[in-house]
């Protein structure tokens, strides 16, 4: 039988983290431990306020289904995910944490790291970007100078976006990605496009609110910069409506309900000639390790959670020239800190 433990943590950011939806100083995270015949495996899900799932809700739903989960006859993670998906249909964040732990357990049982189970080439791990949250121009430039990186993701959605991006692109030769988190309206986006093209922006992530499909389709026609869906693409079923409105999708393990559906999302996006990004939701090294194992399958990587946080929950990942280096240990490969 499986046995379950869990922890709720608040991980402090190095700097207050601001996007168009608000500011936070700490990232709430939910950690699960699955034990089976002496093997311990782990998963992590951050709580994100605009998806309306808290760590308290994850704990409540886990307790309600604990007996059923612990009685599950674990053989492989895909079967485990399908069981969880139907058992806890309204909490994809909790399912994601358990699914991650299931894959970690499977790798440890097989004595293989996950990237070998998936046959992903770790020599093809993309560079990760470093995210600069919204702030006054001077503070954003200061963060860039303090954290040299080859790629920055700049959070936008304010009145000074153009001025800030002009200052940033004048200061650094790094590649710049822009993430509006649905913070622009259609007219703003249309007016900004020509200027953003001059700045050499690599792509724009989620420029408009998620319900503006027609406007997004029009914006795609007008844009020479690739447009990447984030909030508009949560689950596998969301990819089809994104095809006409976006050039690519940003898959986040937590919101999509785990590694298992994320793999299927990558396949479907590729089938439709869409670019694919793997993004983070400020996970610690624990959750980030799962993202990195999958990352050779995608075009872009936003896996800077451990770089933005003051504290961590695990060790094992190392960053070399802004490419994550995976450990050779089985499963996720990382070591979770004692005394969670």
C-alpha positions as CSV (number, residue, x, y, z in Angstrom):
1,X,0.0,0.0,0.0
2,X,0.9,3.6,-0.5
3,X,1.2,6.0,2.4
4,X,1.0,9.8,2.2
5,X,2.4,12.7,4.0
6,X,2.1,16.4,3.0
7,X,3.4,19.8,4.0
8,X,2.3,23.4,3.3
9,X,5.0,26.0,3.0
10,X,5.4,29.7,2.3
11,X,8.7,30.3,0.3
12,X,9.9,33.9,0.4
13,X,10.9,35.6,-2.9
14,X,14.2,37.5,-3.2
15,X,12.2,40.5,-4.3
16,X,8.4,41.2,-4.2
17,X,7.1,39.5,-7.3
18,X,4.6,41.6,-9.3
19,X,2.6,40.7,-12.4
20,X,-0.5,42.4,-13.9
21,X,-2.7,40.5,-11.5
22,X,-1.0,41.6,-8.3
23,X,2.1,41.4,-6.0
24,X,3.3,38.7,-3.6
25,X,6.3,38.3,-1.3
26,X,5.9,34.6,-0.7
27,X,5.0,31.6,-2.8
28,X,2.7,29.1,-1.0
29,X,3.5,25.5,-2.0
30,X,2.1,22.1,-1.3
31,X,4.4,19.1,-1.0
32,X,3.4,15.5,-1.1
33,X,5.4,12.4,-0.1
34,X,4.3,9.0,-1.4
35,X,5.9,6.0,0.3
36,X,5.9,2.5,-1.1
37,X,7.9,-0.4,0.3
38,X,10.4,2.0,1.9
39,X,10.8,4.2,-1.2
40,X,9.9,7.8,-0.7
41,X,8.8,10.0,-3.7
42,X,7.8,13.6,-3.9
43,X,5.7,16.1,-5.8
44,X,5.1,19.9,-5.5
45,X,2.3,22.2,-6.5
46,X,2.4,26.0,-5.9
47,X,-0.9,27.7,-5.0
48,X,-1.8,30.5,-7.4
49,X,-4.6,32.9,-6.3
50,X,-6.1,33.6,-9.7
51,X,-6.8,29.8,-10.2
52,X,-8.6,29.8,-6.8
53,X,-6.8,26.8,-5.3
54,X,-5.0,27.2,-2.0
55,X,-2.7,24.9,-0.1
56,X,-5.5,24.6,2.5
57,X,-7.8,23.4,-0.3
58,X,-5.2,20.9,-1.5
59,X,-4.8,19.5,2.0
60,X,-8.6,19.3,2.5
61,X,-9.1,17.4,-0.7
62,X,-6.2,15.1,-0.1
63,X,-7.5,14.2,3.4
64,X,-11.0,13.5,1.9
65,X,-9.5,11.0,-0.6
66,X,-6.5,9.7,1.4
67,X,-8.0,6.3,2.0
68,X,-8.8,5.7,-1.6
69,X,-5.4,6.9,-2.8
70,X,-3.5,4.8,-0.2
71,X,-5.4,1.7,-1.3
72,X,-4.5,2.2,-4.9
73,X,-2.4,-0.6,-6.4
74,X,0.4,1.4,-7.9
75,X,2.0,0.0,-11.1
76,X,2.6,2.9,-13.4
77,X,2.1,6.7,-13.2
78,X,-0.2,7.0,-16.2
79,X,-2.7,4.7,-14.6
80,X,-2.3,6.5,-11.3
81,X,-3.0,9.9,-13.0
82,X,-6.2,8.6,-14.6
83,X,-7.3,7.3,-11.2
84,X,-6.6,10.7,-9.6
85,X,-8.1,12.7,-12.4
86,X,-11.5,11.0,-11.9
87,X,-11.1,10.8,-8.1
88,X,-10.3,14.5,-7.6
89,X,-11.8,16.2,-10.7
90,X,-11.9,19.8,-9.4
91,X,-8.4,20.1,-8.0
92,X,-5.8,19.8,-10.8
93,X,-3.1,21.3,-8.6
94,X,-3.4,18.5,-6.1
95,X,-3.5,15.9,-8.9
96,X,-0.4,17.5,-10.4
97,X,1.6,17.1,-7.1
98,X,0.5,13.5,-6.7
99,X,1.2,12.7,-10.4
100,X,4.7,14.2,-10.0
101,X,5.3,12.0,-6.9
102,X,3.9,9.0,-8.9
103,X,6.5,9.6,-11.7
104,X,9.2,10.1,-9.1
105,X,8.2,6.8,-7.5
106,X,8.1,5.0,-10.8
107,X,11.6,6.2,-11.7
108,X,12.9,5.1,-8.3
109,X,11.3,1.7,-8.7
110,X,12.9,1.3,-12.2
111,X,16.1,2.8,-10.9
112,X,16.2,5.3,-13.8
113,X,16.0,9.1,-14.0
114,X,12.8,10.3,-15.6
115,X,14.6,11.7,-18.7
116,X,15.8,8.2,-19.5
117,X,12.3,6.7,-19.0
118,X,11.0,9.4,-21.5
119,X,14.1,9.1,-23.8
120,X,14.6,12.8,-23.7
121,X,18.1,14.1,-24.7
122,X,19.5,16.1,-21.8
123,X,22.0,17.7,-24.2
124,X,19.0,19.5,-25.6
125,X,17.8,21.2,-22.5
126,X,16.9,24.8,-23.5
127,X,18.3,27.8,-21.8
128,X,16.0,29.0,-19.1
129,X,15.0,32.6,-18.9
130,X,15.1,34.8,-15.8
131,X,11.8,36.6,-15.0
132,X,11.8,40.3,-14.1
133,X,8.5,41.2,-12.3
134,X,6.7,44.5,-12.8
135,X,8.2,47.4,-11.0
136,X,9.4,51.0,-11.6
137,X,11.8,51.2,-14.4
138,X,14.9,51.8,-12.2
139,X,14.1,48.7,-10.1
140,X,13.7,46.5,-13.1
141,X,17.0,47.7,-14.6
142,X,18.6,47.1,-11.3
143,X,17.4,43.5,-11.2
144,X,18.7,42.9,-14.7
145,X,22.1,44.2,-13.7
146,X,22.1,42.1,-10.6
147,X,21.2,38.9,-12.4
148,X,23.0,38.6,-15.7
149,X,21.2,36.2,-18.0
150,X,21.1,35.4,-21.8
151,X,17.2,35.6,-21.8
152,X,14.8,37.7,-19.7
153,X,11.1,37.3,-19.4
154,X,9.7,40.8,-18.7
155,X,6.3,41.0,-16.9
156,X,4.2,43.8,-18.4
157,X,0.7,45.1,-18.3
158,X,1.2,48.7,-16.9
159,X,1.1,52.2,-18.3
160,X,4.9,52.4,-18.7
161,X,5.4,49.2,-20.6
162,X,6.9,50.8,-23.7
163,X,9.2,53.1,-21.8
164,X,10.4,50.2,-19.6
165,X,11.0,47.9,-22.5
166,X,12.9,50.6,-24.4
167,X,15.2,51.1,-21.4
168,X,15.7,47.4,-20.9
169,X,16.6,46.7,-24.6
170,X,19.0,49.6,-24.5
171,X,20.7,48.2,-21.4
172,X,21.1,44.6,-22.4
173,X,21.8,42.5,-25.5
174,X,20.0,39.6,-23.9
175,X,17.0,38.0,-25.7
176,X,13.7,39.5,-24.4
177,X,10.4,37.8,-23.9
178,X,7.3,39.7,-22.9
179,X,4.5,38.3,-20.6
180,X,1.4,40.5,-20.2
181,X,-0.5,37.9,-18.2
182,X,-3.7,39.0,-20.0
183,X,-3.0,42.6,-18.9
184,X,-3.5,44.4,-22.3
185,X,-6.6,45.2,-24.3
186,X,-6.7,44.7,-28.0
187,X,-6.1,48.4,-28.9
188,X,-3.1,48.6,-26.6
189,X,-1.6,45.4,-28.1
190,X,-2.1,46.6,-31.7
191,X,-0.4,50.0,-30.9
192,X,2.5,48.3,-29.1
193,X,3.3,45.7,-31.8
194,X,5.3,47.9,-34.1
195,X,7.5,49.1,-31.3
196,X,8.0,45.7,-29.9
197,X,9.1,44.5,-33.3
198,X,11.8,47.2,-33.2
199,X,13.0,45.9,-29.9
200,X,13.5,42.4,-31.3
201,X,11.1,40.8,-28.8
202,X,11.3,37.0,-29.1
203,X,7.6,36.4,-28.3
204,X,4.6,37.8,-26.4
205,X,2.9,35.7,-23.8
206,X,-0.8,36.0,-23.2
207,X,-1.4,39.6,-24.3
208,X,-5.2,39.6,-24.0
209,X,-7.8,38.3,-21.5
210,X,-8.6,34.6,-21.9
211,X,-12.2,35.2,-23.2
212,X,-11.1,37.4,-26.2
213,X,-10.6,34.6,-28.8
214,X,-11.7,36.7,-31.8
215,X,-9.5,39.6,-30.8
216,X,-6.6,37.2,-30.3
217,X,-7.1,35.8,-33.8
218,X,-7.1,39.3,-35.2
219,X,-4.0,40.2,-33.2
220,X,-2.2,37.1,-34.5
221,X,-2.9,38.2,-38.1
222,X,-1.3,41.6,-37.3
223,X,1.7,40.3,-35.4
224,X,5.1,39.4,-36.7
225,X,6.0,38.4,-33.2
226,X,4.9,34.9,-32.1
227,X,2.1,34.9,-29.6
228,X,2.1,32.3,-26.8
229,X,-1.0,31.2,-24.9
230,X,-0.7,30.8,-21.1
231,X,-3.9,31.5,-19.2
232,X,-5.8,30.6,-22.4
233,X,-4.3,27.1,-22.5
234,X,-4.7,25.2,-19.2
235,X,-5.7,21.7,-20.2
236,X,-5.3,19.4,-23.2
237,X,-8.8,20.4,-24.5
238,X,-7.7,24.0,-24.7
239,X,-5.1,23.5,-27.4
240,X,-7.6,23.2,-30.3
241,X,-9.2,26.6,-29.7
242,X,-5.7,28.1,-29.4
243,X,-4.6,27.0,-32.9
244,X,-6.2,30.0,-34.7
245,X,-5.3,32.6,-32.1
246,X,-1.8,31.8,-31.0
247,X,1.5,30.5,-32.4
248,X,2.3,28.4,-29.4
249,X,1.4,27.4,-25.9
250,X,3.0,27.6,-22.5
251,X,2.4,24.3,-20.6
252,X,2.6,24.5,-16.8
253,X,2.6,21.2,-14.9
254,X,0.5,22.5,-12.0
255,X,-2.3,24.1,-13.9
256,X,-2.5,21.2,-16.5
257,X,-2.8,18.7,-13.7
258,X,0.6,17.1,-14.0
259,X,3.3,15.5,-16.0
260,X,1.1,12.9,-17.6
261,X,-1.3,15.3,-19.4
262,X,1.6,17.7,-20.1
263,X,3.3,15.0,-22.2
264,X,0.1,14.6,-24.2
265,X,-0.2,18.4,-24.6
266,X,3.3,18.6,-26.1
267,X,2.4,15.9,-28.6
268,X,-0.8,17.6,-29.7
269,X,0.8,21.0,-30.0
270,X,3.6,19.5,-32.1
271,X,1.0,17.8,-34.3
272,X,-0.6,21.2,-35.0
273,X,2.8,22.9,-35.7
274,X,2.7,25.0,-32.6
275,X,5.7,26.2,-30.6
276,X,5.8,24.8,-27.1
277,X,7.1,26.4,-23.9
278,X,7.4,24.8,-20.5
279,X,6.7,27.3,-17.8
280,X,7.0,27.4,-14.0
281,X,4.7,28.8,-11.3
282,X,7.6,29.6,-9.0
283,X,8.2,26.0,-7.9
284,X,11.2,25.2,-5.8
285,X,13.9,22.8,-7.1
286,X,11.5,19.9,-6.4
287,X,8.9,21.0,-8.9
288,X,11.5,22.5,-11.3
289,X,13.3,19.2,-11.6
290,X,10.2,17.7,-13.3
291,X,10.0,20.6,-15.7
292,X,13.7,20.2,-16.6
293,X,13.4,16.5,-17.3
294,X,10.7,17.2,-19.9
295,X,12.3,20.3,-21.3
296,X,14.3,18.7,-24.2
297,X,10.9,18.2,-25.9
298,X,10.1,21.9,-26.1
299,X,11.3,25.1,-27.8
300,X,11.3,27.5,-24.8
301,X,12.0,27.1,-21.1
302,X,10.9,29.3,-18.2
303,X,12.2,27.4,-15.2
304,X,13.6,30.1,-13.0
305,X,11.5,29.4,-9.8
306,X,14.6,28.4,-7.6
307,X,16.4,31.5,-8.9
308,X,13.6,33.9,-7.7
309,X,13.2,32.3,-4.3
310,X,15.2,33.0,-1.1
311,X,14.7,29.5,0.1
312,X,14.4,26.0,-1.4
313,X,12.9,22.6,-0.6
314,X,15.4,20.4,-2.3
315,X,18.9,20.2,-3.9
316,X,20.3,18.4,-6.9
317,X,19.7,20.7,-9.8
318,X,22.6,22.9,-10.8
319,X,22.7,25.8,-13.2
320,X,25.6,26.1,-15.7
321,X,25.5,28.9,-18.2
322,X,21.8,29.2,-17.6
323,X,21.2,25.5,-18.6
324,X,19.9,23.3,-15.8
325,X,22.1,20.2,-15.2
326,X,20.1,17.2,-14.1
327,X,21.5,14.7,-11.5
328,X,21.8,11.1,-12.4
329,X,19.8,9.8,-9.5
330,X,16.6,7.8,-10.2
331,X,13.2,9.5,-10.5
332,X,13.3,13.3,-10.2
333,X,16.9,12.9,-9.1
334,X,16.8,15.6,-6.4
335,X,17.2,15.3,-2.7
336,X,14.3,16.8,-0.6
337,X,15.5,18.6,2.6
338,X,14.8,16.9,5.9
339,X,12.5,18.5,8.4
340,X,10.0,19.9,5.9
